[in-house]
Amino acid sequence: MKLTTSILAGAAFANSVAAHYFFDILVIDGQETKSMQYVRENTRPEKYNPTKWKNVRDDMTPDLDDFRCNKGAFESAGRTQTAEVKAGSKLAMKLAVGATMQHPGPQMVYMSKAPSTVSTYEGDGDWFKIMESGVCDPSKDFTKEAWCSWDKDRIEFTIPEDTPEGEYLIRPEHIGLHGAHDGQAEFYYGCAQVKVVGGGSGTPGPTAKIPGIYKVNDPEVNFSLWGGYKEYTIPGPALWTGGSTGAGGNTGDNAGGNAGNSSTPVENELPEASPSDSASPTEPFDPSASPVESFDPSASPVAAAAHNSENCNGSKLARTRRAFREMLLKL
């Protein structure tokens, strides 16, 4: 029985490695901008590759400085434009090439204020969290639809009205927990460059440094979601939504309230039986000057296709067989 359970969990994990992704479009008050216009471009061979501590890809782990905006992203900072946005604006970061988030796990958004010009800022300052969401419906499949982020093509958030004026990096992030029980949590993230105007005099916080915001042994990134719903604590600092430092309510579409942000610590569990152009100055966003454009892979350097069951190290069947063989070797 134990053998069968391990095999089922391994096969389900292999099948879930079917949709990796990266962020490329900043959406401002419902208007989509151009691919990589305001978002720093990473230099990974396959731009959709996740960052992990185990079975590392592209020599990237969450302990490296590039965990701020993704591998090599600072190299593109000078040619990335800076969008002018008003405090209180509703923004989103959209995934490239039509991908959606088909890994179970939480989503969050961080900001970090640049000392001067954001295009010269590496993100080595303080970061604060302005949005998070976890589980929206505990009654649904905990490995899929229970999570607020499931099958969404973007992470939506609001710039707090009390945010001090200045230039910032905005960093959306999605954590895939499908392999977290085996130390293989997957991190998907990127950075947009913005200038906040019309802001307030709030004090963002609590703050954290990146890297360092997560540790390899943190229970939140070694969590087993197999075997049905259990409470999960979203990692990172408490939310800031305005005023002095402290938690707030910019929890995205987390209609489940505390279901996705429990204060109860989680335990690390073994998997149970499971189902399955030149540098540009800061400029205000002008919809008429930056019309919504569909992404054309043939014309863009970010033509790495969305990671899917057809290009993920072979077919889904091959991956399942490989996972099965590897699981048997470990037993």
C-alpha positions as CSV (number, residue, x, y, z in Angstrom):
1,M,0.0,0.0,0.0
2,K,2.8,2.4,0.8
3,L,4.5,1.5,-2.5
4,T,1.2,2.3,-4.4
5,T,0.8,5.6,-2.5
6,S,4.4,6.7,-3.4
7,I,3.9,5.7,-7.0
8,L,0.7,7.6,-7.3
9,A,2.2,10.7,-5.8
10,G,5.2,10.5,-8.1
11,A,3.1,10.1,-11.2
12,A,0.8,13.0,-10.2
13,F,3.8,15.2,-9.6
14,A,5.3,14.3,-13.0
15,N,2.0,15.1,-14.7
16,S,1.8,18.5,-12.9
17,V,5.1,19.6,-14.4
18,A,3.1,20.6,-17.5
19,A,2.8,24.3,-17.5
20,H,5.7,26.6,-16.6
21,Y,5.5,30.4,-17.3
22,F,7.0,33.8,-17.0
23,F,5.7,37.4,-16.8
24,D,6.1,39.9,-19.6
25,I,3.3,42.4,-19.7
26,L,2.3,45.1,-17.2
27,V,-1.4,45.9,-17.2
28,I,-2.4,49.4,-16.0
29,D,-6.0,50.1,-15.1
30,G,-7.1,47.4,-17.6
31,Q,-4.8,48.5,-20.5
32,E,-2.2,46.0,-21.6
33,T,1.2,47.4,-22.5
34,K,3.7,45.8,-24.9
35,S,5.7,42.7,-24.1
36,M,8.8,43.6,-22.0
37,Q,8.0,47.3,-22.3
38,Y,8.0,47.8,-18.6
39,V,9.1,44.4,-17.4
40,R,12.7,43.4,-17.1
41,E,13.6,40.5,-19.4
42,N,15.5,37.5,-18.0
43,T,18.4,35.7,-19.8
44,R,17.5,32.1,-19.1
45,P,17.7,29.7,-22.1
46,E,14.1,28.8,-21.5
47,K,12.5,31.9,-20.0
48,Y,9.7,30.0,-18.3
49,N,12.0,27.9,-16.2
50,P,11.2,28.0,-12.4
51,T,13.7,28.7,-9.7
52,K,14.2,25.8,-7.2
53,W,16.4,24.6,-4.5
54,K,16.4,21.0,-5.8
55,N,16.8,19.8,-9.4
56,V,18.0,23.3,-10.1
57,R,17.7,24.7,-13.6
58,D,20.0,27.4,-15.1
59,D,22.1,27.4,-11.9
60,M,19.3,29.5,-10.2
61,T,18.2,29.1,-6.6
62,P,16.3,31.3,-4.3
63,D,19.5,32.1,-2.4
64,L,21.0,34.1,-5.3
65,D,20.8,37.9,-5.9
66,D,19.0,37.2,-9.2
67,F,16.1,35.8,-7.2
68,R,15.0,39.5,-7.0
69,C,13.9,39.8,-10.6
70,N,15.1,36.5,-12.3
71,K,18.3,35.4,-13.8
72,G,20.2,38.2,-15.7
73,A,17.2,40.6,-15.5
74,F,19.3,43.5,-14.3
75,E,21.1,43.5,-17.7
76,S,17.9,44.6,-19.3
77,A,17.0,47.3,-16.7
78,G,18.5,50.2,-18.8
79,R,16.4,49.4,-21.9
80,T,13.3,48.7,-19.9
81,Q,10.9,51.7,-19.7
82,T,9.5,53.0,-16.5
83,A,5.7,53.3,-16.3
84,E,4.2,56.3,-14.4
85,V,1.3,55.0,-12.3
86,K,-0.9,56.8,-9.7
87,A,-1.1,55.5,-6.2
88,G,-4.4,53.6,-5.9
89,S,-4.1,52.3,-9.5
90,K,-5.2,48.8,-10.3
91,L,-2.4,46.9,-12.0
92,A,-1.6,43.3,-13.1
93,M,1.3,41.4,-14.4
94,K,0.4,39.0,-17.2
95,L,2.0,35.8,-18.3
96,A,3.6,35.5,-21.7
97,V,2.4,33.6,-24.8
98,G,-1.1,32.8,-23.5
99,A,0.0,30.8,-20.5
100,T,-2.0,30.3,-17.3
101,M,-1.0,29.3,-13.8
102,Q,-1.7,25.6,-13.7
103,H,0.3,24.8,-10.6
104,P,-1.3,24.9,-7.1
105,G,0.1,27.5,-4.7
106,P,-0.1,31.0,-3.4
107,Q,0.5,34.3,-5.3
108,M,1.9,37.6,-3.9
109,V,3.3,40.9,-5.0
110,Y,6.2,42.8,-3.5
111,M,7.5,46.4,-4.0
112,S,10.9,47.9,-3.4
113,K,11.7,51.7,-3.6
114,A,14.7,52.7,-5.6
115,P,17.1,55.2,-4.0
116,S,16.9,57.2,-7.2
117,T,16.3,55.9,-10.7
118,V,14.8,52.4,-10.8
119,S,16.5,51.5,-14.1
120,T,19.8,51.6,-12.2
121,Y,18.4,49.8,-9.1
122,E,19.4,46.1,-8.5
123,G,16.7,45.5,-5.8
124,D,19.1,45.2,-3.0
125,G,17.1,47.4,-0.7
126,D,14.0,46.6,1.4
127,W,10.9,44.8,0.0
128,F,7.4,44.9,1.3
129,K,4.3,42.9,0.3
130,I,1.2,44.6,-1.0
131,M,-0.9,41.6,-2.1
132,E,-1.3,37.9,-1.4
133,S,-3.8,35.1,-1.9
134,G,-3.9,31.4,-1.2
135,V,-6.9,29.2,-1.1
136,C,-10.3,30.6,-2.3
137,D,-12.4,27.4,-2.0
138,P,-11.3,24.6,0.3
139,S,-14.1,22.4,-1.0
140,K,-12.5,22.1,-4.4
141,D,-9.5,20.0,-5.5
142,F,-6.6,21.1,-3.2
143,T,-4.2,20.3,-6.0
144,K,-5.9,22.5,-8.5
145,E,-9.0,24.7,-8.4
146,A,-9.0,25.4,-4.6
147,W,-6.2,27.9,-5.1
148,C,-7.2,31.5,-6.1
149,S,-4.4,31.6,-8.7
150,W,-5.4,28.4,-10.5
151,D,-5.7,28.8,-14.3
152,K,-5.3,32.6,-14.1
153,D,-3.2,34.4,-16.8
154,R,-2.2,37.3,-14.5
155,I,-1.7,38.5,-10.9
156,E,-3.8,41.5,-10.1
157,F,-3.1,44.0,-7.4
158,T,-3.6,47.6,-6.3
159,I,-0.9,50.1,-5.4
160,P,-1.8,51.3,-1.9
161,E,-2.9,54.9,-1.9
162,D,-0.5,55.8,0.9
163,T,2.6,54.6,-1.1
164,P,5.2,57.3,-1.0
165,E,6.0,58.8,-4.4
166,G,9.1,57.6,-6.2
167,E,10.4,54.9,-8.5
168,Y,9.9,51.2,-7.6
169,L,10.4,47.7,-8.6
170,I,7.2,45.6,-8.5
171,R,7.7,41.9,-8.2
172,P,4.8,39.5,-8.7
173,E,5.4,35.9,-7.7
174,H,3.6,32.6,-7.8
175,I,4.9,29.5,-5.9
176,G,4.0,26.1,-7.3
177,L,3.6,23.6,-4.4
178,H,3.0,20.5,-6.4
179,G,6.5,19.2,-5.6
180,A,7.1,21.0,-2.3
181,H,6.7,17.8,-0.3
182,D,10.0,16.7,-1.9
183,G,11.8,20.0,-1.5
184,Q,10.9,21.1,-5.0
185,A,8.7,24.2,-4.6
186,E,8.8,26.2,-7.8
187,F,9.1,30.0,-7.9
188,Y,7.8,32.1,-10.9
189,Y,8.4,35.8,-10.7
190,G,9.6,39.0,-12.5
191,C,10.0,42.7,-12.1
192,A,8.3,45.8,-13.6
193,Q,9.7,49.3,-13.3
194,V,7.2,52.0,-12.2
195,K,7.2,55.6,-10.9
196,V,4.4,56.1,-8.4
197,V,2.8,59.6,-8.5
198,G,0.1,61.1,-6.3
199,G,1.2,59.0,-3.4
200,G,0.9,59.5,0.3
201,S,3.1,59.5,3.4
202,G,2.7,55.9,4.5
203,T,5.5,53.8,6.0
204,P,5.6,50.5,4.0
205,G,6.4,47.4,6.1
206,P,7.3,45.1,7.5
207,T,10.1,44.7,5.1
208,A,12.4,41.8,4.0
209,K,15.5,41.3,1.9
210,I,15.6,39.3,-1.4
211,P,17.3,36.9,-1.3
212,G,16.6,35.8,2.2
213,I,12.8,36.2,2.2
214,Y,12.5,32.4,2.1
215,K,14.7,29.7,3.5
216,V,15.2,26.2,2.1
217,N,13.8,24.5,5.3
218,D,10.8,26.9,5.7
219,P,7.6,24.7,6.2
220,E,5.6,26.9,3.8
221,V,7.9,25.8,0.9
222,N,8.1,22.2,2.0
223,F,4.3,21.7,2.3
224,S,2.5,18.6,1.2
225,L,-0.8,19.5,-0.5
226,W,-1.5,15.8,-1.3
227,G,-4.3,14.0,0.7
228,G,-6.8,16.8,0.8
229,Y,-7.2,20.3,2.2
230,K,-5.1,21.5,5.2
231,E,-4.4,24.9,6.5
232,Y,-1.5,26.8,4.8
233,T,0.4,29.9,5.9
234,I,1.4,32.2,3.0
235,P,5.2,32.9,3.4
236,G,6.9,36.2,3.5
237,P,6.2,39.4,5.6
238,A,2.8,40.6,6.5
239,L,0.8,42.7,4.1
240,W,1.1,46.4,3.9
241,T,-1.9,48.3,2.4
242,G,-1.3,51.8,3.8
243,G,-0.5,53.8,6.9
244,S,2.2,52.6,9.3
245,T,3.6,49.2,9.0
246,G,1.3,46.2,9.5
247,A,-1.0,43.7,7.8
248,G,-3.9,44.7,5.7
249,G,-6.5,43.4,3.3
250,N,-5.2,43.6,-0.3
251,T,-5.6,39.9,-0.7
252,G,-6.5,39.7,-4.3
253,D,-9.4,37.4,-5.0
254,N,-9.0,35.4,-1.9
255,A,-12.7,35.0,-1.2
256,G,-12.0,32.2,1.2
257,G,-10.8,34.7,3.8
258,N,-8.4,33.0,6.3
259,A,-8.6,29.8,4.3
260,G,-5.6,30.9,2.3
261,N,-3.8,32.8,4.9
262,S,-4.0,30.9,8.2
263,S,-1.8,31.9,11.1
264,T,-1.5,28.2,12.1
265,P,1.9,26.9,11.3
266,V,2.0,24.1,8.7
267,E,3.8,20.8,9.2
268,N,6.0,19.2,6.6
269,E,4.2,16.1,5.6
270,L,5.1,13.2,3.3
271,P,2.7,12.8,0.4
272,E,-0.4,10.9,1.1
273,A,-2.4,9.0,-1.5
274,S,-3.2,11.5,-4.2
275,P,-5.2,11.8,-7.3
276,S,-3.4,12.8,-9.6
277,D,15.8,49.8,-27.4
278,S,18.0,52.3,-26.0
279,A,17.4,53.4,-22.4
280,S,14.1,55.2,-22.1
281,P,13.2,57.9,-19.5
282,T,10.3,57.6,-17.2
283,E,7.1,58.3,-19.0
284,P,3.4,58.3,-18.1
285,F,1.4,55.4,-19.4
286,D,-0.6,56.6,-22.5
287,P,-3.0,54.0,-23.9
288,S,-3.2,55.8,-27.2
289,A,0.6,55.7,-27.6
290,S,0.9,52.1,-26.3
291,P,-2.0,50.3,-27.9
292,V,-2.8,46.8,-26.7
293,E,-0.9,44.4,-28.8
294,S,-1.1,40.6,-29.1
295,F,2.2,38.8,-28.5
296,D,3.9,37.6,-31.6
297,P,6.5,34.9,-30.8
298,S,8.0,35.1,-34.2
299,A,8.8,38.8,-33.8
300,S,10.0,38.8,-30.2
301,P,13.1,37.7,-28.4
302,V,10.8,36.2,-25.7
303,A,9.6,33.6,-28.2
304,A,10.2,30.8,-25.7
305,A,6.9,29.1,-25.8
306,A,4.8,28.5,-22.7
307,H,6.1,25.4,-21.0
308,N,3.5,22.7,-21.6
309,S,3.0,19.0,-22.0
310,E,4.4,19.0,-25.4
311,N,7.8,20.6,-24.7
312,C,8.5,19.6,-21.1
313,N,11.4,17.2,-21.5
314,G,9.3,15.0,-23.7
315,S,5.7,14.0,-23.8
316,K,3.5,13.7,-20.7
317,L,3.5,9.9,-21.0
318,A,7.3,9.9,-21.2
319,R,7.6,12.1,-18.2
320,T,5.2,9.9,-16.3
321,R,7.2,6.8,-17.2
322,R,10.4,8.5,-16.2
323,A,9.0,9.7,-12.9
324,F,7.8,6.1,-12.2
325,R,11.2,4.7,-12.9
326,E,12.9,7.3,-10.7
327,M,10.4,6.6,-7.9
328,L,11.1,2.9,-8.0
329,L,14.9,3.6,-7.8
330,K,14.3,5.6,-4.7
331,L,12.3,2.9,-2.9
